[in-house]
């Protein structure tokens, strides 16, 4: 195509529209213009050639893609590889952001490592059922449902992650350990129904949402030294949990430990009284007279000796006054 400017033709774009008069002046013409315009009456016509953005993924619109590597990509668009079940290997060494649903239903992926990625979008790897390893050394934010129902996921590394979104690792039934040294917030249902989860370590986490570890039936080792708030149903039905310590906790929501059938020792060693929202926090636990699984042994709540009397008479705590031990 070409541009008609008087008797001059400029390769690249054609501009002409029959029977129209235009004022004199400056005209900018995008490369996407498909019609033609007569610019004879313009005092000056400037052609601005704006190239279309490079679409790195257009050639992979089908589900036949097996391997893909690209060092030029810094941001993966939403649903970039959605549903490509044959995709087994990916390499994006300079990618910093993974968009929503970028690898959802990529059931052939077994391992992902993004050295430069800082942000993982919503549902980025949801239903990647063969994924076993996720390594993100620079990631600071994990979006909602990012790894939800990755049923084979067993090894994860997120040393810099500060926030885990809701449902972040929901239903990762093969995950045995979660270690997040930089995390300060765990959102609702983040590890819900991770039935193989045994150990969790969050040395800098201050806030836990609701239903975070619910139905983690194997969970027995919990490290949350600076956590100040425990949400509703956070440890519901963690049936293997026998001891847990919260040196900094100031608030426990209702149903927080419901169904922890083996919870014999709860340590609340903070310097101030921890508020208990409801006596329902200990339904079906040894602390609340549930004794079948422990052979008649009741649970104990360990608190600083200086706060013993305060706990025994405090609202809701008074119902468990006989369970307190001052240390």
Order of alpha helices (4+ residues) and beta strands (2+ residues): beta-beta-beta-beta-beta-beta-beta-beta-beta-beta-beta-beta-beta-beta-beta-beta-beta-beta-beta-beta-beta-beta-beta-beta-beta-alpha-beta
